[in-house]
């Protein structure tokens, strides 16, 4: 069954906000960091269905997510490691530390690799949800996800600098967002709380803008990579409300702005590649032309990554290794068996 286009529009809006938030500061940064990464966990939960065989599901998702993660980590990390090896003083420990950071991932990855934490944390969430949903009652699921959120807040307050490999601890905050998306998807359209979400999201965004304008320095946003989850419960509710509002926005764009919807859907389909590659392009333009050319950097981050995605569709190996295509991975495995048969 073909997926509804508004879902890709939703992801396209989300990945555009990710790139924008990594380039621009000020008011837009503060608003975007209220909900931009929760968007992806929420919509993935919306699409999730209980799985009969969690082991098979997790292996399939590992191929779709972790193989591209490893491939892009090598593609981007190798030149950085070579540059570091050639530029560091003899005997310095920067290169071993850099390689250790590549292997451990999570919030140890920065600059060109800054967004990689999402994929490993997302995979952890998928593992958790595949083991829970369909095997626990709805009440137990709610309690388990509330407990995860409480543990996420405990992590943020008592051990904010904790560097868990592959950002697995971020799944404690992400899984409740994912499960909220799953529950939202179970509701019939007439019962979906769009008005309530707007009534929460509007004052939340107003509070973020006022916080910036008056310089109150309140931690209202959700920066999941570094376990900053804002005001307990309130920031979670605000992020969730924004995610629900974005469903309505994506559907309206899809219905009323077909040209914009087509472009956003293309970006949505390329979201995984954009997530991996946009920092290379935005930082590359900054290095070559200057950080002040922000709009050009956003355009380069989106367009350059999208072109790489389109190019990757042309070959079996690139679809397998860069896009995580299970069919093409099986084709490559079959060719290898034939070569060694």
DRENTORVO-398368 format. One record per residue (C-alpha): residue in one letter; x, y, z; residue number from 1. Coordinates in steps of 0.001 Angstrom, whole numbers, plus 500000, padded with zeros to 6 digits. Layout:
<r=A | X=X | Y=Y | Z=Z | k=NUM>
...
# end
This chain:
<r=X | X=500000 | Y=500000 | Z=500000 | k=1>
<r=X | X=501389 | Y=503396 | Z=498981 | k=2>
<r=X | X=502145 | Y=505786 | Z=501808 | k=3>
<r=X | X=500158 | Y=509006 | Z=501957 | k=4>
<r=X | X=502211 | Y=511909 | Z=500617 | k=5>
<r=X | X=501544 | Y=514164 | Z=503604 | k=6>
<r=X | X=503753 | Y=511892 | Z=505718 | k=7>
<r=X | X=506732 | Y=512662 | Z=503478 | k=8>
<r=X | X=505704 | Y=516335 | Z=503498 | k=9>
<r=X | X=505781 | Y=516177 | Z=507307 | k=10>
<r=X | X=509276 | Y=514705 | Z=507251 | k=11>
<r=X | X=510333 | Y=517240 | Z=504638 | k=12>
<r=X | X=509236 | Y=520075 | Z=506897 | k=13>
<r=X | X=511014 | Y=518404 | Z=509800 | k=14>
<r=X | X=514343 | Y=517936 | Z=508024 | k=15>
<r=X | X=514199 | Y=521502 | Z=506706 | k=16>
<r=X | X=513812 | Y=522714 | Z=510283 | k=17>
<r=X | X=516772 | Y=520544 | Z=511349 | k=18>
<r=X | X=519046 | Y=522133 | Z=508745 | k=19>
<r=X | X=517721 | Y=525636 | Z=509477 | k=20>
<r=X | X=518220 | Y=525162 | Z=513216 | k=21>
<r=X | X=521838 | Y=524100 | Z=512694 | k=22>
<r=X | X=522582 | Y=527287 | Z=510742 | k=23>
<r=X | X=520432 | Y=530079 | Z=512163 | k=24>
<r=X | X=520327 | Y=531353 | Z=515725 | k=25>
<r=X | X=517994 | Y=533820 | Z=517390 | k=26>
<r=X | X=514243 | Y=533461 | Z=517608 | k=27>
<r=X | X=513922 | Y=530783 | Z=514928 | k=28>
<r=X | X=516509 | Y=528610 | Z=516662 | k=29>
<r=X | X=514632 | Y=528774 | Z=519959 | k=30>
<r=X | X=511286 | Y=527922 | Z=518363 | k=31>
<r=X | X=512697 | Y=525091 | Z=516244 | k=32>
<r=X | X=514452 | Y=523515 | Z=519220 | k=33>
<r=X | X=511125 | Y=523274 | Z=520983 | k=34>
<r=X | X=510031 | Y=520374 | Z=518742 | k=35>
<r=X | X=512203 | Y=519669 | Z=515681 | k=36>
<r=X | X=513652 | Y=516281 | Z=516709 | k=37>
<r=X | X=510502 | Y=515102 | Z=518523 | k=38>
<r=X | X=508777 | Y=515430 | Z=515122 | k=39>
<r=X | X=510677 | Y=512434 | Z=513755 | k=40>
<r=X | X=510043 | Y=510181 | Z=516732 | k=41>
<r=X | X=506359 | Y=511128 | Z=516759 | k=42>
<r=X | X=505710 | Y=510457 | Z=513064 | k=43>
<r=X | X=507626 | Y=507174 | Z=513236 | k=44>
<r=X | X=505406 | Y=506114 | Z=516115 | k=45>
<r=X | X=502368 | Y=507127 | Z=514063 | k=46>
<r=X | X=503481 | Y=504697 | Z=511344 | k=47>
<r=X | X=504479 | Y=501901 | Z=513717 | k=48>
<r=X | X=502499 | Y=498679 | Z=514011 | k=49>
<r=X | X=503011 | Y=495813 | Z=516493 | k=50>
<r=X | X=505449 | Y=493225 | Z=515198 | k=51>
<r=X | X=505051 | Y=489467 | Z=515564 | k=52>
<r=X | X=508785 | Y=488691 | Z=515429 | k=53>
<r=X | X=510873 | Y=491384 | Z=517158 | k=54>
<r=X | X=514156 | Y=489680 | Z=516300 | k=55>
<r=X | X=513472 | Y=489731 | Z=512570 | k=56>
<r=X | X=512146 | Y=493291 | Z=512798 | k=57>
<r=X | X=515259 | Y=494529 | Z=514623 | k=58>
<r=X | X=517576 | Y=492864 | Z=512112 | k=59>
<r=X | X=515680 | Y=494471 | Z=509233 | k=60>
<r=X | X=515800 | Y=497896 | Z=510874 | k=61>
<r=X | X=519503 | Y=497453 | Z=511633 | k=62>
<r=X | X=520103 | Y=496969 | Z=507914 | k=63>
<r=X | X=517978 | Y=500021 | Z=507065 | k=64>
<r=X | X=519504 | Y=502325 | Z=509673 | k=65>
<r=X | X=522825 | Y=501089 | Z=511014 | k=66>
<r=X | X=524433 | Y=500118 | Z=507713 | k=67>
<r=X | X=523929 | Y=503651 | Z=506283 | k=68>
<r=X | X=525051 | Y=505025 | Z=509668 | k=69>
<r=X | X=528315 | Y=503061 | Z=509432 | k=70>
<r=X | X=528786 | Y=503889 | Z=505741 | k=71>
<r=X | X=528379 | Y=507644 | Z=506209 | k=72>
<r=X | X=530479 | Y=507531 | Z=509365 | k=73>
<r=X | X=533341 | Y=506067 | Z=507309 | k=74>
<r=X | X=532765 | Y=508441 | Z=504366 | k=75>
<r=X | X=532836 | Y=511558 | Z=506546 | k=76>
<r=X | X=535058 | Y=510353 | Z=509369 | k=77>
<r=X | X=537936 | Y=509066 | Z=507236 | k=78>
<r=X | X=539031 | Y=512420 | Z=505740 | k=79>
<r=X | X=538611 | Y=514050 | Z=509146 | k=80>
<r=X | X=540826 | Y=511391 | Z=510716 | k=81>
<r=X | X=543452 | Y=511755 | Z=507971 | k=82>
<r=X | X=543477 | Y=515533 | Z=508379 | k=83>
<r=X | X=543839 | Y=515158 | Z=512125 | k=84>
<r=X | X=546684 | Y=512653 | Z=511750 | k=85>
<r=X | X=548569 | Y=514963 | Z=509391 | k=86>
<r=X | X=548034 | Y=518132 | Z=511397 | k=87>
<r=X | X=548500 | Y=517024 | Z=515022 | k=88>
<r=X | X=551914 | Y=517148 | Z=516746 | k=89>
<r=X | X=553758 | Y=513855 | Z=516986 | k=90>
<r=X | X=552757 | Y=511944 | Z=520083 | k=91>
<r=X | X=549488 | Y=513832 | Z=520564 | k=92>
<r=X | X=546458 | Y=511774 | Z=521543 | k=93>
<r=X | X=543841 | Y=513577 | Z=519455 | k=94>
<r=X | X=543565 | Y=510906 | Z=516757 | k=95>
<r=X | X=542934 | Y=507945 | Z=519102 | k=96>
<r=X | X=540369 | Y=510074 | Z=520970 | k=97>
<r=X | X=538690 | Y=510978 | Z=517677 | k=98>
<r=X | X=538505 | Y=507334 | Z=516572 | k=99>
<r=X | X=537133 | Y=506331 | Z=519973 | k=100>
<r=X | X=534477 | Y=509016 | Z=519562 | k=101>
<r=X | X=533529 | Y=507611 | Z=516140 | k=102>
<r=X | X=533087 | Y=504152 | Z=517612 | k=103>
<r=X | X=531153 | Y=505265 | Z=520685 | k=104>
<r=X | X=528963 | Y=507779 | Z=518843 | k=105>
<r=X | X=526208 | Y=509709 | Z=520585 | k=106>
<r=X | X=527075 | Y=513157 | Z=521883 | k=107>
<r=X | X=530762 | Y=512509 | Z=521273 | k=108>
<r=X | X=530088 | Y=513230 | Z=517604 | k=109>
<r=X | X=530069 | Y=516901 | Z=516656 | k=110>
<r=X | X=530628 | Y=519293 | Z=513753 | k=111>
<r=X | X=530242 | Y=517352 | Z=510466 | k=112>
<r=X | X=528905 | Y=514355 | Z=512412 | k=113>
<r=X | X=526667 | Y=516286 | Z=514782 | k=114>
<r=X | X=523342 | Y=514735 | Z=513730 | k=115>
<r=X | X=524451 | Y=511087 | Z=513728 | k=116>
<r=X | X=523207 | Y=510523 | Z=517287 | k=117>
<r=X | X=519612 | Y=510479 | Z=516050 | k=118>
<r=X | X=519899 | Y=507270 | Z=514049 | k=119>
<r=X | X=521339 | Y=505099 | Z=516818 | k=120>
<r=X | X=518919 | Y=506504 | Z=519381 | k=121>
<r=X | X=516034 | Y=505955 | Z=516969 | k=122>
<r=X | X=517108 | Y=502356 | Z=516458 | k=123>
<r=X | X=517148 | Y=501851 | Z=520235 | k=124>
<r=X | X=513590 | Y=503178 | Z=520389 | k=125>
<r=X | X=512484 | Y=500752 | Z=517667 | k=126>
<r=X | X=513964 | Y=497845 | Z=519609 | k=127>
<r=X | X=512166 | Y=498932 | Z=522789 | k=128>
<r=X | X=508813 | Y=499453 | Z=521096 | k=129>
<r=X | X=508963 | Y=496191 | Z=519147 | k=130>
<r=X | X=509378 | Y=494349 | Z=522449 | k=131>
<r=X | X=506611 | Y=496228 | Z=524274 | k=132>
<r=X | X=503789 | Y=497184 | Z=521910 | k=133>
<r=X | X=501406 | Y=494303 | Z=521381 | k=134>
<r=X | X=502771 | Y=492440 | Z=524379 | k=135>
<r=X | X=501710 | Y=494747 | Z=527212 | k=136>
<r=X | X=498338 | Y=496201 | Z=528055 | k=137>
<r=X | X=497682 | Y=499836 | Z=527171 | k=138>
<r=X | X=497763 | Y=500821 | Z=530845 | k=139>
<r=X | X=501083 | Y=499090 | Z=531399 | k=140>
<r=X | X=502517 | Y=500720 | Z=528288 | k=141>
<r=X | X=501504 | Y=504133 | Z=529587 | k=142>
<r=X | X=503143 | Y=503470 | Z=532947 | k=143>
<r=X | X=506315 | Y=502126 | Z=531316 | k=144>
<r=X | X=506650 | Y=505163 | Z=529070 | k=145>
<r=X | X=505969 | Y=507516 | Z=531977 | k=146>
<r=X | X=508753 | Y=505741 | Z=533863 | k=147>
<r=X | X=511093 | Y=506170 | Z=530882 | k=148>
<r=X | X=510336 | Y=509878 | Z=530769 | k=149>
<r=X | X=511011 | Y=510165 | Z=534512 | k=150>
<r=X | X=514355 | Y=508402 | Z=534039 | k=151>
<r=X | X=515163 | Y=510776 | Z=531171 | k=152>
<r=X | X=514566 | Y=513745 | Z=533488 | k=153>
<r=X | X=516705 | Y=512104 | Z=536160 | k=154>
<r=X | X=519478 | Y=511732 | Z=533594 | k=155>
<r=X | X=519100 | Y=515395 | Z=532597 | k=156>
<r=X | X=519170 | Y=516714 | Z=536160 | k=157>
<r=X | X=521638 | Y=514429 | Z=537919 | k=158>
<r=X | X=523998 | Y=513300 | Z=535145 | k=159>
<r=X | X=523619 | Y=515698 | Z=532187 | k=160>
<r=X | X=527170 | Y=515064 | Z=530996 | k=161>
<r=X | X=526778 | Y=511289 | Z=530919 | k=162>
<r=X | X=528052 | Y=510030 | Z=527576 | k=163>
<r=X | X=526242 | Y=506784 | Z=526880 | k=164>
<r=X | X=527484 | Y=504982 | Z=523747 | k=165>
<r=X | X=525343 | Y=505540 | Z=520643 | k=166>
<r=X | X=523053 | Y=507956 | Z=522553 | k=167>
<r=X | X=521085 | Y=505000 | Z=523887 | k=168>
<r=X | X=520012 | Y=507030 | Z=526926 | k=169>
<r=X | X=518192 | Y=509534 | Z=524696 | k=170>
<r=X | X=515754 | Y=506718 | Z=523900 | k=171>
<r=X | X=514317 | Y=507229 | Z=527404 | k=172>
<r=X | X=512973 | Y=510608 | Z=526275 | k=173>
<r=X | X=512327 | Y=509578 | Z=522663 | k=174>
<r=X | X=510289 | Y=506431 | Z=523325 | k=175>
<r=X | X=507431 | Y=508360 | Z=525029 | k=176>
<r=X | X=507247 | Y=510668 | Z=521989 | k=177>
<r=X | X=507230 | Y=507644 | Z=519700 | k=178>
<r=X | X=504505 | Y=505957 | Z=521731 | k=179>
<r=X | X=502452 | Y=509148 | Z=521750 | k=180>
<r=X | X=502632 | Y=509121 | Z=517951 | k=181>
<r=X | X=501530 | Y=505484 | Z=517950 | k=182>
<r=X | X=498524 | Y=506265 | Z=520165 | k=183>
<r=X | X=497660 | Y=509298 | Z=518033 | k=184>
<r=X | X=497639 | Y=507070 | Z=514972 | k=185>
<r=X | X=495150 | Y=504716 | Z=516617 | k=186>
<r=X | X=492584 | Y=507491 | Z=517043 | k=187>
<r=X | X=489943 | Y=508055 | Z=514368 | k=188>
<r=X | X=490388 | Y=511383 | Z=512603 | k=189>
<r=X | X=487367 | Y=512936 | Z=514292 | k=190>
<r=X | X=488830 | Y=512288 | Z=517755 | k=191>
<r=X | X=492312 | Y=513608 | Z=517132 | k=192>
<r=X | X=493008 | Y=516556 | Z=519468 | k=193>
<r=X | X=494106 | Y=519186 | Z=516955 | k=194>
<r=X | X=492413 | Y=522072 | Z=518757 | k=195>
<r=X | X=493856 | Y=521083 | Z=522123 | k=196>
<r=X | X=497293 | Y=520792 | Z=520532 | k=197>
<r=X | X=497003 | Y=524266 | Z=519024 | k=198>
<r=X | X=495854 | Y=525639 | Z=522387 | k=199>
<r=X | X=499047 | Y=524237 | Z=523971 | k=200>
<r=X | X=501479 | Y=524922 | Z=521127 | k=201>
<r=X | X=500570 | Y=528596 | Z=520608 | k=202>
<r=X | X=501314 | Y=529784 | Z=524175 | k=203>
<r=X | X=504377 | Y=527532 | Z=524297 | k=204>
<r=X | X=505829 | Y=529212 | Z=521206 | k=205>
<r=X | X=504859 | Y=532615 | Z=522612 | k=206>
<r=X | X=506685 | Y=531759 | Z=525847 | k=207>
<r=X | X=509795 | Y=530739 | Z=523881 | k=208>
<r=X | X=509728 | Y=534025 | Z=521950 | k=209>
<r=X | X=509227 | Y=536052 | Z=525144 | k=210>
<r=X | X=512033 | Y=534127 | Z=526817 | k=211>
<r=X | X=514373 | Y=535159 | Z=524017 | k=212>
<r=X | X=513146 | Y=538754 | Z=523799 | k=213>
<r=X | X=513398 | Y=539492 | Z=527517 | k=214>
<r=X | X=516564 | Y=537455 | Z=528024 | k=215>
<r=X | X=515105 | Y=535305 | Z=530792 | k=216>
<r=X | X=517426 | Y=532384 | Z=529895 | k=217>
<r=X | X=514843 | Y=529771 | Z=530853 | k=218>
<r=X | X=515553 | Y=526289 | Z=529491 | k=219>
<r=X | X=512332 | Y=525710 | Z=527570 | k=220>
<r=X | X=513588 | Y=523881 | Z=524476 | k=221>
<r=X | X=514286 | Y=520219 | Z=523823 | k=222>
<r=X | X=517891 | Y=519514 | Z=522790 | k=223>
<r=X | X=517767 | Y=515733 | Z=522929 | k=224>
<r=X | X=521356 | Y=515039 | Z=521919 | k=225>
<r=X | X=522723 | Y=516630 | Z=525101 | k=226>
<r=X | X=519828 | Y=515437 | Z=527299 | k=227>
<r=X | X=518307 | Y=518881 | Z=527756 | k=228>
<r=X | X=514584 | Y=518254 | Z=527907 | k=229>
<r=X | X=513367 | Y=521653 | Z=529076 | k=230>
<r=X | X=510836 | Y=522101 | Z=531855 | k=231>
<r=X | X=509701 | Y=518639 | Z=533000 | k=232>
<r=X | X=506358 | Y=517580 | Z=531539 | k=233>
<r=X | X=505611 | Y=521104 | Z=530252 | k=234>
<r=X | X=508249 | Y=521078 | Z=527501 | k=235>
<r=X | X=507298 | Y=517489 | Z=526652 | k=236>
<r=X | X=503637 | Y=518489 | Z=526305 | k=237>
<r=X | X=504597 | Y=521520 | Z=524208 | k=238>
<r=X | X=506760 | Y=519422 | Z=521886 | k=239>
<r=X | X=503997 | Y=516844 | Z=521556 | k=240>
<r=X | X=501429 | Y=519545 | Z=520793 | k=241>
<r=X | X=503682 | Y=520968 | Z=518061 | k=242>
<r=X | X=504038 | Y=517490 | Z=516563 | k=243>
<r=X | X=500256 | Y=517107 | Z=516400 | k=244>
<r=X | X=499861 | Y=520579 | Z=514866 | k=245>
<r=X | X=502458 | Y=519659 | Z=512255 | k=246>
<r=X | X=500266 | Y=516754 | Z=511131 | k=247>
<r=X | X=497504 | Y=519235 | Z=510328 | k=248>
<r=X | X=499977 | Y=521624 | Z=508652 | k=249>
<r=X | X=501482 | Y=518852 | Z=506502 | k=250>
<r=X | X=498031 | Y=517752 | Z=505396 | k=251>
<r=X | X=497011 | Y=521297 | Z=504524 | k=252>
<r=X | X=500208 | Y=521839 | Z=502513 | k=253>
<r=X | X=499638 | Y=518549 | Z=500695 | k=254>
<r=X | X=496040 | Y=519458 | Z=499866 | k=255>
<r=X | X=496387 | Y=523138 | Z=498986 | k=256>
<r=X | X=499986 | Y=523714 | Z=497856 | k=257>
<r=X | X=500799 | Y=520837 | Z=495496 | k=258>
<r=X | X=504069 | Y=522287 | Z=494174 | k=259>
<r=X | X=505447 | Y=522980 | Z=497656 | k=260>
<r=X | X=504178 | Y=519577 | Z=498797 | k=261>
<r=X | X=506017 | Y=517832 | Z=495971 | k=262>
<r=X | X=509335 | Y=519454 | Z=496937 | k=263>
<r=X | X=508854 | Y=518844 | Z=500642 | k=264>
<r=X | X=507928 | Y=515218 | Z=499994 | k=265>
<r=X | X=511153 | Y=514793 | Z=498021 | k=266>
<r=X | X=513110 | Y=516164 | Z=500971 | k=267>
<r=X | X=511142 | Y=513892 | Z=503276 | k=268>
<r=X | X=512089 | Y=510814 | Z=501279 | k=269>
<r=X | X=515730 | Y=511944 | Z=501388 | k=270>
<r=X | X=515595 | Y=512756 | Z=505114 | k=271>
<r=X | X=518021 | Y=510038 | Z=506245 | k=272>
<r=X | X=520717 | Y=511211 | Z=503804 | k=273>
<r=X | X=520087 | Y=514864 | Z=504678 | k=274>
<r=X | X=520375 | Y=513990 | Z=508362 | k=275>
<r=X | X=523801 | Y=512473 | Z=507754 | k=276>
<r=X | X=525195 | Y=514927 | Z=505208 | k=277>
<r=X | X=523750 | Y=518392 | Z=505759 | k=278>
<r=X | X=526446 | Y=519488 | Z=508204 | k=279>
<r=X | X=529141 | Y=518720 | Z=505625 | k=280>
<r=X | X=527534 | Y=521102 | Z=503146 | k=281>
<r=X | X=526525 | Y=523839 | Z=505590 | k=282>
<r=X | X=529946 | Y=523883 | Z=507247 | k=283>
<r=X | X=531690 | Y=523578 | Z=503886 | k=284>
<r=X | X=529964 | Y=526698 | Z=502563 | k=285>
<r=X | X=530766 | Y=528485 | Z=505830 | k=286>
<r=X | X=534451 | Y=527588 | Z=505466 | k=287>
<r=X | X=534621 | Y=528626 | Z=501803 | k=288>
<r=X | X=532399 | Y=531709 | Z=501732 | k=289>
<r=X | X=531774 | Y=532704 | Z=505340 | k=290>
<r=X | X=529302 | Y=531910 | Z=508088 | k=291>
<r=X | X=527237 | Y=535017 | Z=507306 | k=292>
<r=X | X=525755 | Y=533417 | Z=504166 | k=293>
<r=X | X=523207 | Y=531517 | Z=506200 | k=294>
<r=X | X=520474 | Y=531071 | Z=503622 | k=295>
<r=X | X=523012 | Y=529754 | Z=501110 | k=296>
<r=X | X=524252 | Y=527321 | Z=503732 | k=297>
<r=X | X=520731 | Y=526036 | Z=504391 | k=298>
<r=X | X=520143 | Y=525664 | Z=500649 | k=299>
<r=X | X=523456 | Y=523817 | Z=500235 | k=300>
<r=X | X=522673 | Y=521515 | Z=503145 | k=301>
<r=X | X=519320 | Y=520559 | Z=501667 | k=302>
<r=X | X=520130 | Y=520567 | Z=497952 | k=303>
<r=X | X=523573 | Y=518955 | Z=498218 | k=304>
<r=X | X=522259 | Y=516141 | Z=500400 | k=305>
<r=X | X=519198 | Y=515668 | Z=498193 | k=306>
<r=X | X=521374 | Y=515377 | Z=495077 | k=307>
<r=X | X=523457 | Y=512735 | Z=496828 | k=308>
<r=X | X=520265 | Y=510881 | Z=497702 | k=309>
<r=X | X=519082 | Y=511005 | Z=494085 | k=310>
<r=X | X=522464 | Y=509795 | Z=492842 | k=311>
<r=X | X=522400 | Y=506952 | Z=495377 | k=312>
<r=X | X=519216 | Y=505610 | Z=493798 | k=313>
<r=X | X=521112 | Y=504684 | Z=490639 | k=314>
<r=X | X=523245 | Y=501764 | Z=491836 | k=315>
<r=X | X=522633 | Y=498614 | Z=493802 | k=316>
<r=X | X=525597 | Y=499153 | Z=496128 | k=317>
<r=X | X=524639 | Y=502744 | Z=496952 | k=318>
<r=X | X=520991 | Y=501872 | Z=497573 | k=319>
<r=X | X=522166 | Y=499088 | Z=499883 | k=320>
<r=X | X=524918 | Y=500884 | Z=501780 | k=321>
<r=X | X=523739 | Y=504499 | Z=501788 | k=322>
<r=X | X=519956 | Y=504112 | Z=501762 | k=323>
<r=X | X=519630 | Y=500840 | Z=503667 | k=324>
<r=X | X=517588 | Y=499074 | Z=500975 | k=325>
<r=X | X=516947 | Y=495533 | Z=502213 | k=326>
<r=X | X=516302 | Y=494247 | Z=498680 | k=327>
<r=X | X=519606 | Y=495584 | Z=497411 | k=328>
<r=X | X=521457 | Y=494254 | Z=500441 | k=329>
<r=X | X=520120 | Y=490782 | Z=499589 | k=330>
<r=X | X=521212 | Y=491292 | Z=495976 | k=331>
<r=X | X=524737 | Y=492172 | Z=497077 | k=332>
<r=X | X=524813 | Y=489190 | Z=499421 | k=333>
<r=X | X=523671 | Y=486931 | Z=496571 | k=334>
<r=X | X=526401 | Y=488239 | Z=494263 | k=335>
<r=X | X=528994 | Y=487575 | Z=496946 | k=336>
<r=X | X=527769 | Y=483997 | Z=497352 | k=337>
<r=X | X=527996 | Y=483471 | Z=493591 | k=338>
<r=X | X=531565 | Y=484825 | Z=493540 | k=339>
<r=X | X=532640 | Y=482451 | Z=496302 | k=340>
<r=X | X=530451 | Y=479535 | Z=495235 | k=341>
# end
